[in-house]
Amino acid sequence: MNKSKSVAFFGVCTALAMILAYVEVLLPPIFPAVPGIKMGLPNIIIVFLLYRRGPIPAIAVSLLRVALVSMLFSNAMALLYSLSGAILSLLVMIILRKLNFLSTVGVSVAGGVAHNVGQILMAMLLLETSELFYYLVVLTVTGTIAGILIGLCGSLIIKRIPERLLKF
């Protein structure tokens, strides 16, 4: 394996995930009346990495992206919410990928819903209220829809970029 090509590849993946996060910030809210709903565009890259390079690169790029995007575009509280969602989402997707009984879309949907669960649990902890749990109903629906779209995009990229191009 060529180490410099590998480092460059993961740098490009991190940059793409950050660009997708920035694009997501620029987009108008999907449902203005319901705060906090996002598509999760950077997860296209994470799903791709999980299926093409394995869990370690997916974890590394995801956590690096969360840290860098939080430093550039938000604050420490947003970092806590993003990290809690990203970590739970990664764990769920890695486990489901290893079990190999769901499609890419199914794994992505589970990751999207897990991301929302992680964020709600962190909010419940920080705000010391269990009332936020009810918000999870809305976030489960939107996480499922977003997970389907992200999974379809990730699946398309996985199919379009041959494995032989990723051997370095």
N, C-alpha and C positions, 0 to 999 in steps of 0.2 A: 504494500500500500504506500502510495506517495504521500508523505506527511504534509507537504506544502499544498498539494491539491486538496487534501482533506480539510485543512484549516481554511483555505479559500472557500471551499464549498459550504462549510458551516457558517462562515462569515456572511456569505451571500444569503443563506437561509435566514440567519438572524436579521439581516438588513431587510429582506423581503417581509418578514413577520412584523418588523417595526414599521415599515412603510404601510402595510395593510392596517396596522393599529392606528396610524395617523390618518389614513383615508377614512377609517371608521369614525374618528373624532370629527372629521369635516362633514360627514353625512348628516342630514337632518334626522331628528329622532324618528324611529319607526312608529311608535305610538306616543305622541307628546304627553298624553294624559297619564301614562304609566312610565315613571322614571326608571332608568337603569337598564333598559332593554337594548342590547347590542347584538349584532350578527355574530361576532366572534371571528371575523375575517382572518386574523393571524393563525387561527387553528387549522386553516387549509395547509399551511406549511408544517404544522405539528403532526397532522394526520399523515401527510406525505412522508415525513421523516420516520414516524412510527412504523409504517409499512415497508419502507425502502431501506432504512438504516438501523432500525431497532429502537428500543426504549431509551438507551443512554443518550444518544444524540437528540431525541425528541425532548427529553427532560432538560438537557443542557440549553438547547435553543429556547425552549419555552420559558425557563426561569431567567435566562439572560435577557430575553425580550421583555418580560414583566418588569425586571429591575430597571432596565434602561428606559423603557417607555414611562415608567412611574417617575423616574428622575427628570425626564425631559418634559413631560406633559401634565403631571399631576402632583400629588403630595403623598406623605407617609400613610395617611388613612387609606388612600386609594391603593397603595402598595399592599397593605394588609388584606384588603378585599380581593385584589387581583391574585395575590399569592395563594390565599386560601382556596379560591376557585380553581386556579391552575393546578395546584397540587392534588386536590381531590379528583379533578378531571383527568389528570395524567394517570393517577393510580387506577381509576376505573377503566380507562381506555387500554392501559397496559395489560391489566388482568384479562379483559375481554378479548384482546388481540391474541394473547397466549392461549386462551381457551378455544379460539378459532371456530366459534359457532355462529357468530354474527358477521354480516357484511361490513364493509367500510362505513357505510351509511349508519348501520346499527351501532357500531362502535362510536361514531361521531355523535349520534343522538344521545347515547348514554353519557358521553363526555360533556356535552352541552348541558344536560340536566344536572350532572354532578357538579359542574362549575357553578351553577346557580345555587345548588344546595350548600356548597362550600361558602359562598358569599353570604347567604342568609344565615348560616350558622355563625360566621364571624360577626355579622351585624347583631345577631341576638346576644352574642357574648359581649361585644363592646358596648352595646346600648342597654344591656341587662333587661331585655324584654323578650318574651316568647310570642308576643303579638305578631311579630314579623313573619312567623311561620306561615301565616295565612297568605302572605304575598307569594309564597312558593307555588301556589296553584297557578297563578298567572305566569310565573317564570318557568314552570314546567312546560306549559303549552308553548311559550315562545322559545324556550330552549330546545324543544323537540323540533319545531319548525326550522330554527337556525341550524340545529344539528343535521337535519336532512340536507339542507342547502350546502353546508360546509362539507358534509360527507360526500355529496355528489361531486362537488368541485375537487375534493381531494382524490376521489376515485378516478376522475377523469385525468388528473395530472399523473397519478400512479400508472394508469394505462398508457398515457402518451409519452412518458419518459422511460425508455427502456433501461432495464437493470444494467446492461453493458456500459451505458454512459456513466454509471455511478461507481464503476470499479476503478479505484485509484488507491 
